[in-house]
Structures are given as C-alpha cells and as structure tokens.
Amino acid sequence: MLLLFLALAIPLPAIADELAGRVVAVRSGDTITVLDGTQSRHEIKLVAVDAPESRQPFAQASRKHLSDLVFGKEVGVAWTQRDQYGRIVGKVVVRPRGCPACQTTRDVGLAQLEAGLAWWYREHRREQSLEDQGRYEYAEFDTRTRRIGLWQHAAPVPPWEWRKRHRIAA
C-alpha cells in the first residue's frame, strides 16, 4: 500500500503532444496559426515567450521577425497544454533558413529572444525543459546586455506589466 501511495505521489513528466503543419497567419510576435494535414487550424502561443503588445514599442518589429521566420513554412509544435483562450501553448520549431534539407530544429521562441524582440516569460518556465530554460534565460540576458531590439529602449515595459497597467486604467 505504501509503495502504491509513493508511486502515485511522484509526479510524472508531462508527455508532449505533437502537431505539424504550415503557418498560415502570424497574429503577434508570440502567436501563430498552423494549418495541419487535416486542414484544421490551430492557434499556437509560443511557450514562455511574451512579445510586446500591439500598442507597445517594437510590437510590429516582433511580429515581422516572427513572420519572416515562419509564415508559409512547415513547423513542428510540441505542447502539453492550452491557455485560458484555448490556444495551444508549445515549442515551435522550423527548418533553419537556407537549409532546405535540414530537419525542423530552429526554436522559434528562442529566435525571438535572440533578436531582442520578446521577453522570456519566467512565470511559465516550468513548461520548458531545464535546457530550454537555460537557453532562453541566456538569450534574454545577452540581448539585454548588448541592447539589441527592444532593449535599446531605456526602460522597456514587459507585456505582462503593460497589460496590468492598462487593465487598471480602463
């Protein structure tokens, strides 16, 4: 009985679902729409990435960068959950630019961070592997230190704080 209790008490690693398809829309710097093989549309939110809101500085640059990376391309999505809006929250990978024979291995969320066009959303880090947490944290640190993208601004406001401020004002 004790063994059964211990076995049930130990959390099992989340088993990711996988989705593959073509990107047919880029909604923002962290949200895309994927059309799968059965012609079903899926809204995808990049895991642990938060891009500037539409009225924030660098919002359009963030959306354009993401669009350049994925629009019209085949992507893979590994995911374990949906958010409160019903979007799939997952890690999106695409074939690296200029390598048509390569596998889809380029982490799109990481690319947004490396371009300085999104924040690593630490509140959602538990949805990532430890390896991805380290990569995302370093990418944000590096772009912040080198003042790339949104980090050129003297005091960039993270989207989660911006949303909170504008909800209160409304």
C-alpha positions as CSV (number, residue, x, y, z in Angstrom):
1,M,0.0,0.0,0.0
2,L,2.8,2.4,0.9
3,L,4.5,1.6,-2.4
4,L,1.3,2.4,-4.3
5,F,1.0,5.7,-2.5
6,L,4.6,6.7,-3.3
7,A,4.2,5.7,-6.9
8,L,1.1,7.9,-7.2
9,A,2.7,10.8,-5.3
10,I,5.7,11.1,-7.6
11,P,4.8,13.5,-10.5
12,L,5.2,12.0,-13.9
13,P,6.9,14.1,-16.6
14,A,4.4,15.7,-18.9
15,I,4.1,13.9,-22.2
16,A,4.0,16.3,-25.0
17,D,1.6,16.1,-27.9
18,E,3.0,16.9,-31.3
19,L,1.5,18.8,-34.2
20,A,2.9,19.6,-37.6
21,G,1.6,21.9,-40.3
22,R,2.0,25.1,-42.3
23,V,1.9,28.6,-40.7
24,V,-1.0,30.5,-42.3
25,A,-1.1,33.5,-40.0
26,V,1.1,35.4,-37.6
27,R,-1.1,37.2,-35.1
28,S,1.7,38.8,-33.0
29,G,5.3,38.3,-32.0
30,D,4.3,35.2,-30.0
31,T,1.2,33.8,-31.6
32,I,0.7,32.0,-34.9
33,T,-1.9,29.9,-36.7
34,V,-1.0,26.5,-38.0
35,L,-3.0,24.5,-40.6
36,D,-2.4,20.8,-40.1
37,G,-2.6,17.9,-42.5
38,T,-6.4,17.5,-42.0
39,Q,-6.9,21.2,-42.8
40,S,-7.7,22.1,-39.1
41,R,-6.5,25.4,-37.9
42,H,-4.6,25.7,-34.5
43,E,-3.8,28.9,-32.7
44,I,-0.3,28.5,-31.2
45,K,1.2,30.6,-28.4
46,L,5.0,30.3,-28.1
47,V,5.8,28.7,-24.7
48,A,7.5,31.0,-22.1
49,V,7.8,33.9,-24.6
50,D,5.9,37.2,-24.3
51,A,6.2,39.7,-27.2
52,P,5.2,43.4,-27.0
53,E,1.5,44.2,-27.2
54,S,0.3,45.8,-30.3
55,R,0.5,49.4,-28.9
56,Q,3.9,48.8,-27.3
57,P,7.2,49.8,-28.9
58,F,8.7,47.0,-31.1
59,A,5.4,45.2,-31.4
60,Q,5.4,45.4,-35.2
61,A,9.1,44.5,-35.5
62,S,8.5,41.5,-33.3
63,R,5.5,40.3,-35.4
64,K,7.5,40.9,-38.6
65,H,10.5,39.0,-37.4
66,L,8.3,36.0,-36.4
67,S,6.5,36.2,-39.8
68,D,9.9,36.2,-41.6
69,L,10.8,33.1,-39.6
70,V,7.7,31.0,-40.1
71,F,5.0,32.4,-42.4
72,G,4.1,29.9,-45.1
73,K,6.6,27.4,-43.7
74,E,6.2,23.9,-42.2
75,V,6.6,23.8,-38.5
76,G,6.5,21.3,-35.7
77,V,4.9,22.1,-32.3
78,A,5.5,20.1,-29.1
79,W,2.9,21.0,-26.5
80,T,1.3,19.8,-23.2
81,Q,-1.5,22.4,-22.6
82,R,-3.8,25.1,-23.7
83,D,-4.1,28.5,-22.3
84,Q,-7.2,30.3,-21.0
85,Y,-8.0,31.4,-24.5
86,G,-7.9,27.9,-25.9
87,R,-4.6,28.4,-27.7
88,I,-2.1,25.6,-27.8
89,V,1.0,26.6,-25.8
90,G,4.1,25.0,-27.2
91,K,7.6,25.0,-28.5
92,V,7.6,25.7,-32.2
93,V,10.4,24.6,-34.5
94,V,11.1,25.4,-38.1
95,R,13.7,24.4,-40.7
96,P,16.7,26.7,-40.4
97,R,16.9,29.4,-43.1
98,G,18.9,28.5,-46.1
99,C,18.9,24.7,-45.4
100,P,16.0,23.0,-47.3
101,A,17.4,19.6,-46.4
102,C,17.6,20.2,-42.7
103,Q,15.2,19.0,-40.1
104,T,12.8,21.4,-38.4
105,T,15.1,22.2,-35.5
106,R,15.2,26.0,-35.2
107,D,13.4,27.0,-32.0
108,V,11.2,30.0,-32.9
109,G,10.7,31.3,-29.4
110,L,14.5,31.3,-28.8
111,A,14.9,33.1,-32.2
112,Q,12.5,35.9,-31.0
113,L,14.6,36.3,-27.8
114,E,17.9,36.3,-29.7
115,A,16.6,39.1,-31.9
116,G,15.7,41.1,-28.7
117,L,12.0,41.1,-29.8
118,A,10.4,39.3,-26.9
119,W,10.8,38.6,-23.2
120,W,11.5,35.3,-21.6
121,Y,8.3,34.8,-19.6
122,R,9.8,33.3,-16.4
123,E,6.4,32.7,-14.9
124,H,5.9,29.9,-17.4
125,R,9.4,28.4,-17.3
126,R,8.1,25.2,-15.7
127,E,6.5,24.5,-19.0
128,Q,10.0,24.2,-20.5
129,S,12.8,21.7,-20.2
130,L,15.7,22.8,-18.0
131,E,17.9,23.0,-21.1
132,D,15.4,25.4,-22.8
133,Q,15.1,27.5,-19.6
134,G,18.9,28.0,-19.7
135,R,18.9,28.9,-23.4
136,Y,16.0,31.3,-23.1
137,E,17.5,33.0,-20.0
138,Y,20.9,33.4,-21.6
139,A,19.4,34.8,-24.9
140,E,17.4,37.4,-23.0
141,F,20.4,38.3,-20.9
142,D,22.7,38.6,-23.9
143,T,20.3,40.8,-25.9
144,R,19.6,43.0,-22.9
145,T,23.4,43.4,-22.2
146,R,24.1,44.2,-25.9
147,R,21.0,46.5,-26.1
148,I,19.5,44.7,-29.1
149,G,15.9,45.2,-30.2
150,L,13.5,46.3,-27.5
151,W,16.4,46.5,-25.1
152,Q,17.5,49.7,-26.9
153,H,14.7,51.4,-25.0
154,A,15.9,53.0,-21.7
155,A,13.2,51.1,-19.7
156,P,11.2,48.6,-21.7
157,V,8.0,47.5,-20.1
158,P,7.3,43.8,-20.1
159,P,3.9,43.0,-21.8
160,W,2.5,41.4,-18.6
161,E,3.1,44.6,-16.7
162,W,1.8,46.7,-19.6
163,R,-1.4,44.6,-19.7
164,K,-1.9,45.0,-15.9
165,R,-1.4,48.8,-16.1
166,H,-3.9,49.2,-19.0
167,R,-6.5,47.0,-17.3
168,I,-6.4,49.1,-14.2
169,A,-6.6,52.3,-16.3
170,A,-9.6,51.0,-18.3
